[in-house]
Amino acid sequence: MNSMFSHYNCEEASELNAVKSCSFYKKKQSIFLAGSSPRGVYCLNEGKVKVFSLGENGKEHIVHIAKEGEIIGFRAMLSGDPYEVSAETLEDCNICFIAKEDFLNMLDGNVKLRQNVMQSLSKELNIRTKLLTNMAQKSVRERLAFSLIFLDKVYQDEEAINLSREDLANFIGTATETIIRLLKDFKEEGLIEIHTRKLSILNHNELLRIAGE
């Protein structure tokens, strides 16, 4: 079901199937809201999910885009604190839910799963630290180049990056109009190709140079 459980044998997989419940989520459907109490974890089988916070003016700031194979919501569940962020589907998704008690029982009884959770938390922290550093120190043009490289990895199993201009702006931390203008510039420079909403990278090395990577 999920890379975190990829080591499970047949018996363990059977036990996992007994406690999980899978549901279909439509595009733009809420998964959990900031301030609510975590009841368990969500395992993303298909689709993409944005994890975001809201500023004082109500503007979204996207802090993470989860893809197939990721678990979301387990940081708050492990800490016992309310969610500090919200999660919403970016497209139609298939998501499995595991209740808090069942997930904690699995952690207690499986050393490899505990290791996978710790590695996932460490990896997530490293990625967010790098993103925050880049977003704080770079110009909007540099941030866009960096973000396109990052998102290309998120959407690597698909033909192109499929993210609305508004969501892209909220991920980078700028106005939608600015993103539209810069994407036009990148297209004219031969760096990307635009197919309505979708984006394809044509010159990865030049985007790396612009991003200062």
C-alpha positions in Angstrom: 0.0 0.0 0.0 2.7 2.4 0.9 6.5 2.5 0.7 6.6 2.7 4.5 5.0 -0.7 4.6 6.9 -2.2 1.7 8.9 -4.6 4.0 5.7 -6.2 5.3 5.4 -10.0 4.8 2.1 -11.6 3.9 1.0 -12.0 7.5 1.8 -8.4 8.4 0.2 -7.2 5.1 -3.0 -9.1 6.0 -3.1 -7.5 9.5 -2.6 -4.1 7.8 -5.5 -4.7 5.4 -7.7 -5.5 8.4 -7.2 -2.1 10.0 -7.1 0.2 7.1 -10.1 1.8 5.3 -9.7 3.2 1.8 -11.8 6.0 0.3 -12.0 7.9 -2.9 -11.5 11.7 -2.6 -12.5 14.2 -5.3 -10.3 17.0 -6.4 -10.2 19.9 -3.9 -11.7 17.8 -1.1 -10.5 18.4 2.4 -8.7 15.6 4.3 -8.0 17.4 7.6 -8.1 21.0 8.9 -5.6 23.0 11.0 -6.8 23.0 14.6 -8.5 19.7 14.5 -7.3 16.7 16.5 -5.6 13.9 14.6 -7.5 10.6 14.7 -4.9 8.6 12.7 -2.8 8.7 9.6 -3.6 9.0 5.9 -1.8 6.8 3.3 -1.8 8.2 -0.2 -2.3 5.5 -2.7 -3.1 7.6 -5.8 -3.1 11.3 -6.5 -1.4 14.4 -5.0 -2.3 16.3 -1.9 -1.2 19.8 -0.8 -0.4 20.5 2.8 -0.8 24.2 3.7 -1.2 26.8 6.3 -3.2 30.0 6.1 -1.8 33.5 6.7 -3.5 36.3 8.5 -5.0 37.5 5.2 -6.4 34.0 4.5 -3.8 33.3 1.7 -2.6 29.8 1.5 1.1 28.9 2.0 1.8 25.4 0.6 4.4 23.7 2.7 4.4 20.3 1.1 3.0 18.4 -1.9 2.5 14.7 -1.1 2.5 12.1 -3.8 1.7 8.4 -4.1 3.4 6.3 -1.4 3.5 9.0 1.3 1.8 9.1 4.7 0.4 12.5 5.9 -0.8 13.6 9.3 1.5 11.3 11.3 3.6 14.1 12.7 0.7 15.6 14.6 -0.6 12.2 15.5 2.7 11.2 17.1 3.0 14.5 19.0 -0.6 14.4 20.2 -1.1 18.1 19.2 -3.8 19.5 16.9 -2.9 19.8 13.2 -1.0 23.0 12.5 -1.7 22.6 8.8 -4.5 21.6 6.6 -4.5 19.0 3.8 -6.6 19.1 0.5 -6.5 17.0 -2.6 -5.0 18.5 -5.8 -6.6 15.9 -7.9 -8.8 12.8 -7.5 -7.2 10.6 -4.9 -7.4 7.2 -3.3 -6.4 7.5 0.3 -6.3 4.9 3.1 -6.9 5.8 6.7 -5.4 4.0 9.7 -6.7 4.9 13.2 -4.3 6.2 15.7 -4.5 3.2 18.1 -4.0 0.7 15.3 -1.0 2.7 13.8 0.7 3.0 17.3 0.2 -0.7 17.9 1.9 -1.4 14.6 4.8 0.9 15.6 5.2 -0.9 18.9 5.3 -4.3 17.3 7.5 -3.6 14.2 11.0 -2.3 14.5 11.4 -1.8 10.8 8.3 0.3 10.6 9.6 2.5 13.4 12.8 3.0 11.5 10.9 3.9 8.4 8.8 6.5 10.2 12.0 8.1 11.7 13.6 8.2 8.3 10.5 9.7 6.8 10.3 12.4 9.5 14.0 13.2 9.0 13.7 13.3 5.2 10.7 15.6 5.4 12.4 17.9 7.9 15.5 18.1 5.6 13.3 18.9 2.5 11.3 21.6 4.3 14.5 23.2 5.7 16.0 23.4 2.2 12.7 24.7 0.8 12.4 27.4 3.5 16.0 28.4 3.1 15.7 28.8 -0.7 12.4 30.6 -0.5 13.8 33.1 2.1 17.1 33.9 0.3 16.3 33.9 -3.4 14.4 36.2 -5.8 11.0 35.1 -7.1 12.6 34.1 -10.4 15.2 32.0 -8.6 12.5 30.5 -6.4 10.4 29.6 -9.4 13.3 27.9 -11.1 14.1 26.0 -7.9 10.4 25.0 -7.4 10.0 23.7 -10.9 13.0 21.4 -10.4 11.5 20.2 -7.1 8.1 19.7 -8.6 9.5 17.9 -11.5 10.5 15.2 -9.1 7.1 15.1 -7.4 5.5 14.6 -10.8 8.2 12.4 -12.3 5.8 9.5 -13.0 3.6 11.8 -15.1 4.2 13.6 -18.4 4.2 17.1 -16.8 3.8 19.2 -13.7 0.1 19.6 -13.2 -0.4 22.4 -10.7 -2.6 25.5 -11.0 -1.0 28.9 -11.3 -2.5 29.8 -7.9 -1.2 26.8 -6.2 2.2 27.3 -7.7 2.2 30.9 -6.5 1.2 29.7 -3.0 4.0 27.2 -3.0 6.6 29.8 -3.9 5.1 32.6 -1.8 4.2 35.3 -4.4 1.3 36.7 -6.4 -0.4 34.6 -9.1 0.1 37.4 -11.6 3.9 37.3 -11.0 4.0 33.5 -11.6 2.1 33.9 -14.9 4.5 36.6 -16.1 7.6 34.6 -15.1 6.3 31.4 -16.7 5.8 33.3 -19.9 9.4 34.5 -19.6 10.7 31.0 -19.0 8.7 29.7 -22.0 10.2 32.4 -24.3 13.7 31.5 -23.0 13.1 27.9 -24.0 13.3 26.6 -20.4 9.8 25.2 -20.2 6.9 24.1 -22.4 3.3 25.1 -21.4 0.3 22.9 -22.2 -2.6 24.9 -20.9 -2.2 24.2 -17.1 0.6 21.6 -17.4 4.3 22.5 -17.5 7.2 20.5 -18.9 10.9 21.3 -18.3 13.0 21.6 -21.5 16.3 22.9 -20.0 16.9 21.4 -16.6 20.5 22.6 -16.4 19.6 26.2 -17.1 16.9 26.1 -14.4 19.5 24.7 -12.0 21.8 27.6 -12.9 19.1 30.2 -12.4 18.1 28.6 -9.1 21.7 28.8 -7.9 21.9 25.1 -7.4 
